[in-house]
């Protein structure tokens, strides 16, 4: 005890240096995989039949805006677009009927009954996957639009070998000039650099339903969502957490494979979305929670320990350690932001990095809060 009392200033610096070292480890060992990834040229141009599956509830406005972008994809091979209209009260039914007259590949499934014991959108999504005519299913949401007319082509091209069963895509948000939009886009990037990099390191732990593809075989082999049907969320991340492994999972970083999503227009709306997501993360595999937890904890403690170390220890040495960590972070993030078409966020990296301390505080309660049963 005497040692700790006499050397508490040194111990604070050691704690700070440890967090900096662990952060650098994550940047260099994991995140650099995405930042410096070089897309391999696909020698064969094999294409596969694809079933696009979209679940929608009272999404007439979003369907009118975004669904045509899915229906006019430049993809010559057989494909279909399945829209699950889940108990909508708006004009979705009539809009879809009108679109079906023009686009023969559109298949509309009208759901008029609720699956009361299965909260969220897992029931309509499972119906869509089971109804799909083709082995490869490609998932997105009604409020998303493909970033290019080659979205289907690009996503299915990742199934180049028989071992691949799951393809993780990226879905950034539409760019706007507001601070909230920048915060949303930064958090989306920060989440993506983790789940995509970890997957590239052979540790896939989640995907996003806004842009996710897998084979029906892996869905049925794991009995769909049955292991977590009682949880409102997780139709994307919990399924990937359960079914993905280093041999059957690939990521797609081709900009043609991106989908663009409609961002929340208020901080409250964004909080609801993020709370819904984080309420499922506590069900991840233990190893995944440990990997994510160490990074989040060191990130959360970094700036408080930086301030304490500057005040109580040698500030020059402390700032030198901070400078090394920040230099490495900037290089990795600069290349990663460019890779994910978010270069405009680069000048604000330091601000966003400090903001993450408050972000963790705000959303930490979602890890223990029970999720709401509705998926809308």
Secondary structure as UniProt FT lines:
FT   HELIX           2..6
FT   HELIX           8..25
FT   HELIX           26..31
FT   HELIX           32..35
FT   STRAND          50..56
FT   HELIX           60..62
FT   HELIX           63..67
FT   HELIX           68..71
FT   STRAND          79..86
FT   HELIX           92..102
FT   TURN            104..105
FT   STRAND          106..111
FT   TURN            116..117
FT   TURN            120..121
FT   HELIX           122..131
FT   STRAND          136..141
FT   TURN            142..143
FT   STRAND          144..146
FT   TURN            149..150
FT   HELIX           151..157
FT   TURN            162..163
FT   STRAND          166..168
FT   HELIX           179..200
FT   TURN            201..202
FT   TURN            209..210
FT   STRAND          212..215
FT   HELIX           216..221
FT   TURN            222..225
FT   HELIX           226..228
FT   TURN            229..230
FT   TURN            235..236
FT   HELIX           237..243
FT   TURN            246..248
FT   STRAND          249..251
FT   HELIX           255..257
FT   STRAND          259..261
FT   HELIX           267..281
FT   TURN            282..283
FT   HELIX           286..312
FT   HELIX           315..339
FT   TURN            340..341
FT   HELIX           343..348
FT   HELIX           349..363
FT   HELIX           364..367
//
